[in-house]
């Protein structure tokens, strides 16, 4: 059957909300938190996300990402860290569970996040993407340890401006081999590779099916269902390429606003898979920039651009 893209999506993201925390809302959250503390268990709140109630944690102030958070709301689809905004106007960070991104789609998750914040705060908040992970998954590619040595990388001293009134191509360096043994670690007998480049950003390339088989399958069965809808036969290896970008990089590219990021996913994926990272067919004596792209990588390059099942010819 050849190679097939069985997933191309945002696997995870963190949304930052900016604005003002109304004093009456802060008092209400404090009262709910005190109730949870007295009961010594998380307490249900009147707010809902994805049709399910959110619960407030009984724990005290939490520190995450260099920020002190006064309240934590969660259900199986979302974690929301909230604070009073002291020192800046960052008042919330929302982290949907990856399952929510598949069940509801990133666009629906964004809509539900906005609705929750409006219901909670009584007003709309400005949202930015603090971190996002894109993934493309290819069924039918074993990607052997030898093939893993055929990745090449071109670091960019300056990221390109991919969106906005002023755009720039960035400042790329020369192509160079990516493979080193320092990148390897075994995952169910398959070598996982974790790469980092000066984007800033990071990349993971690994056998997702082997990774799921190693862990508790019940938490990731939704991925199997998603892959089957895209032509996976239930047995083939599924090689996953994950690309994670933080806010600084997304802002530099002009992609920090969530609506813009969703609209520009094909542009971002194409930039990485064409201009930053490639899998090539090595030919002795031929410069890296002239080496042919491998067939599976050509299929992966088409992820996001065409959501129809991509198949090698």
C-alpha positions, 0 to 999 in steps of 0.5 A, spaced: 500 500 500 506 504 500 506 510 505 500 514 507 499 520 512 495 517 517 495 524 521 497 531 520 495 536 526 496 540 532 497 535 537 498 539 543 498 547 545 498 552 551 494 558 550 496 564 554 490 569 556 491 576 557 487 581 561 484 583 568 482 578 573 475 581 576 476 582 583 469 578 584 471 572 580 478 572 584 473 572 590 469 566 587 475 562 586 478 563 593 471 561 596 471 554 591 478 553 593 477 553 600 471 549 600 476 544 596 481 544 602 476 543 607 473 537 604 480 535 602 478 533 595 478 537 589 471 541 588 466 541 582 465 548 579 460 551 575 464 552 569 464 547 564 469 545 558 467 540 552 461 539 556 464 536 562 464 540 569 471 543 571 474 542 578 478 546 582 484 543 586 485 544 593 492 545 593 496 552 594 499 556 590 503 553 584 509 555 580 509 553 573 513 556 567 516 561 572 509 564 574 505 563 580 498 560 579 493 561 584 488 557 582 488 550 577 481 548 574 481 541 570 477 536 567 479 530 563 480 535 557 483 541 559 488 544 565 487 551 566 492 555 571 489 562 573 492 567 577 490 574 579 495 578 574 499 581 579 506 584 575 503 583 568 497 582 565 497 574 564 492 571 567 491 564 565 494 558 561 490 553 558 492 546 556 488 542 552 489 534 553 491 531 546 485 527 546 481 533 546 485 536 540 483 529 536 476 529 538 474 536 537 479 539 532 484 545 534 479 550 531 473 547 536 478 547 542 480 554 540 472 556 540 471 552 547 477 556 550 474 562 548 467 561 551 470 558 557 474 564 558 468 569 557 464 565 561 469 565 567 471 572 566 465 576 563 469 578 558 473 576 552 481 575 553 487 576 548 490 569 546 497 567 544 500 561 543 505 559 548 507 553 545 505 548 540 506 541 537 505 539 530 505 532 528 505 528 522 505 521 522 506 516 516 504 509 516 508 504 512 515 506 513 520 502 518 525 508 518 531 503 520 537 505 524 541 506 517 535 510 515 535 514 521 542 516 519 540 520 513 537 526 516 540 532 514 539 539 518 540 546 516 540 551 522 537 558 521 541 563 525 534 567 524 527 565 523 523 567 517 517 571 518 512 567 515 506 571 516 504 579 516 505 585 512 513 584 512 516 577 511 523 575 511 526 568 509 530 568 515 538 566 515 539 559 513 546 556 514 549 550 510 546 543 510 549 538 515 548 531 517 543 530 523 545 523 526 549 522 532 549 517 537 547 522 542 540 523 539 538 515 540 534 512 546 531 505 545 523 505 545 520 498 545 526 496 541 526 502 536 531 508 536 528 514 538 531 521 536 530 527 539 533 533 535 534 540 537 536 546 533 536 554 533 529 556 532 528 555 538 524 548 537 525 541 538 523 535 534 522 528 535 522 522 530 520 515 533 515 509 532 509 512 535 505 505 535 511 502 538 511 507 543 503 506 545 504 499 545 509 500 550 505 504 555 497 504 557 494 503 550 487 505 553 489 512 554 491 512 546 486 508 543 483 514 540 490 515 535 489 508 533 481 510 531 484 516 527 489 512 524 484 507 521 480 512 518 486 514 514 488 507 512 492 504 517 491 497 517 493 496 525 499 492 524 504 497 520 509 501 524 507 509 524 513 513 524 511 520 527 515 527 526 513 532 532 515 539 531 515 543 538 515 551 538 515 556 543 512 563 543 518 566 542 519 562 535 512 563 533 512 570 535 518 571 531 515 568 525 508 572 526 504 566 528 503 567 535 496 568 535 492 562 535 487 563 529 493 565 525 497 559 527 491 555 525 491 558 518 498 558 517 499 550 519 501 548 511 506 554 511 510 552 518 510 545 516 513 546 509 518 551 512 520 545 517 520 539 512 523 543 506 528 548 509 530 546 516 530 538 516 530 533 510 531 525 509 535 524 503 538 518 499 545 519 500 550 519 494 557 519 495 560 525 492 554 529 491 553 535 496 547 535 501 543 540 498 543 536 491 541 530 494 534 527 492 529 527 498 527 520 500 520 517 498 517 517 505 519 524 506 516 527 500 510 524 502 511 527 509 512 534 506 505 534 503 502 533 510 497 539 512 497 542 505 492 536 503 488 533 508 487 527 503 490 520 504 497 521 501 500 515 498 506 514 494 506 512 487 
